[in-house]
C-alpha cells in the first residue's frame, strides 16, 4: 500500500518562502508522476505542479514563475519550492503520486498559510 508523508507547511508572511516535501513508501511499481495540488476553503482542489518520471513539469497558471517542483527518484520524494508567496496561496496542499498498475494515491495534506 502506497503511503505518502508530507512536511514543510506552516505560516509565512507574504513574500516569503516555504519548501514542501513528500516521501512515498510502499512503492512496488514505477511512479509515473508526482505532484502537488491545493484546496482553499470553499474552492475546488486545483493543480499546483506536477513532474513526470521523465522530468517534464507542468504548473498551474497562478504559480508559474514562483513555484518550482522537483523530485528525487532514488528517494521517491517530491519537493515544492514556493517563493514570493501570496495570501491567495493559503490552502491545504496535497501530495499526489501516480503509480503504474496501482493508480493514484494522496497524502494527508499540509496547511500553508500566508499572512498579508
N, C-alpha and C positions, 0 to 999 in steps of 0.2 A: 504494500500500500504506500502510495506516494505521500510524503509529509513535507510541508513547507514551513520554515521558520523564518519570520520576518523580524527585522530590527532596524533601528535608526530613526524612528519617528520622534516627534516631540514638538515643542513650542519654540518658535523663532520669530524674530522681528522681520518686517518687510525689508527686502533687500538682502536678507541673509541666505545661508546655505544649509542644506541637510543632505546626508547620504543614507539611502536606504539599502539594506541588504536582504537577500532571500536565499536561504540554503535549502536545497532539495535533497531528501533522502528516500530510500526505498525505491530507487530508480533501477529498473531491470533493463528496460529498452531505451533506445536513444531519445533524448529530449530534442524535439524538433524546433521548439521556440520557447522563449521565456519572456515574460513581460510584466508590466505594471498597469493596473487600472485604478481608478479612484471613484469614490462616490461621496458627494457632498449632500448634506441634509436636504431632502425634498427633490433631489435630482437623480437622474439615472446614472448607472455606472458607465464610465467612459474610458476609452483607451488613453493611457498616458504615453507609453512607449513599449515597443516590442523588438526583440532581437532574435533572429533565426539561428539555426545551427551553423549556417554558413557565414554569419556575421552581418547580414543585412539588417538594417534598422528602419523603424517607422515610428513617427511621433505624432501625437495629437497636435492640432494646429496651435492650441493655446500655450504649448510648452516648447515649441520649436525655438532653438537658439538659446534656451535657458537650461534645459534638462539634457542629460546625457546618460544613455543606458549602455551597460557593458556586461559581459559575462565571462566567468572563468569555467570553462568546460571541465577541467580536471576536478574542480571542486563542486560542480553542479550548482553554482551560485551566480545570481544575477544582482547587479547593483544599479542604483538610480542616483546619479549625482544631480541635485537640484540647486540651481543658483538663481540669484535675483528673484527670490520668492516673493509672491504677491498674496494679499489676503484672500484672493479668489482661488488660490491653490489649496486652501484649507479643505481637507477631506480625509476620509479613511482610504488609505492606499492598500491595494490588494495585489499580491504576487500571483502570477498565473504561469503554469507550465503546460505545454502540450507534448505529451509523450506518445511515441509511436506505439500503436496497438492498444495503449491504455486509455488515451484520451486526455481530457483537461483536468487539472487539479488547481485548487485555490488555497491561498494562505488565509490566516485568520483575520488579517488586516492590521494596519498600524496607523494610528492617528497622527496627522500632520496639521498643526495649527499655526497660521501665520498672522501675527498681530500687526495692526497698522500703526 
